[in-house]
């Protein structure tokens, strides 16, 4: 059936703020259908998943037997990466190098959560610090662009730094906390456009940047999808997809076992992402990423639709928090609140307003799906 204004899925909480959403005759959206058709058939958290994970772990241990560590685990201080670290060290006996990228926006809770984990597990932490002047200029360029996904500078740095380190040190295995349990619904492309579109990134920097990004870590999608994967043989493993992962239970365990502290929302371990997803994105563009997060939890039986709707009826952060975070972000970026407000008030743009490689990304996803390399989930 055709979309209707302000229509919401009858099964999850995705709605027509995703302009590409499609509903069937029962009012169920295509995000739900993608979960049923694309995710469930390949997602095994029973003995099949455990057996597959055991094989992967054995390969990791074999490859790293003569090394100080056998893999890298990216650590943000969030629940997914923290629980992943616990399980892979405590339950599977891996010896990871814990890798953290400091983009300048760590919350104090995130710093504490990382430290309590590595201290109790007796692990080494490697932190890569991004040049702040370059990060600041890059982020201001995205504010000036009018695009929705102003978190690209931070997200791109996290991915590129991790891949670059693995390639430089000939590490074959990168473990990350992505999981279908809490992320089976993807953010629509118009909300969070590809953060590895180098054509767009270069265009944004050329138009709005004020300094050259000499040390900022870049990595094109072709580099980490093709070259690093098939030439350098670097594999990304997502262990949380191979066994039951209930986020609430995981967080309760982390609190009890490590003194780990929870965040009010997913991704809020970063002060910038808290401001961006909690205020900027919904207030300026009407995109509330909680709809994606809660819909994932609904589809995997971890939240009811009624609970999700009740949470969505309230703002992600309070008016007092908005004022405080607005001032904090402006000061951190070296501008006043009036300049930041001017970016908020400026016309909204989409990725189509700048150079982009969307067609290549879409074609690549289709090819990978046909080859069985990756399963495309609706965006």
Secondary structure, 3 states (H helix, E strand, C coil): CCCCCCCECCCCCCECCCCCCCECCCCCEHHHHHHHHHHHHHCCCCHHHHHHHHHHHHHHHHHCCCCCCCEEEECCCCHHHHHHHHHHHHHCCCCEEEEEEECCCECHHHHHHHHHHHHHHCCCEEEEECCHHHHHHHHHHHHHHCCCCCCHHHHHHHHHHHHHHHHHCCCCEEECCCCHHHHCCCCCCCCCCCCCCHHHHHHHHHHHCCCCCCCCCCCCHHHHHHHHHHHCCCEEECHHHCCCCCHHHHHHHHHHHHCCCCCCCCCCCEHHHHHHHHHHHHHHHCCCCHHHHHHHHHHCCCCCHHHHHHHHCCCCCCHHHHHHHHHHHHHHCCCCHHHHHHHHHCCCCCHHHCCCCHHHHHHHHHHHHHCCCCCCCCC
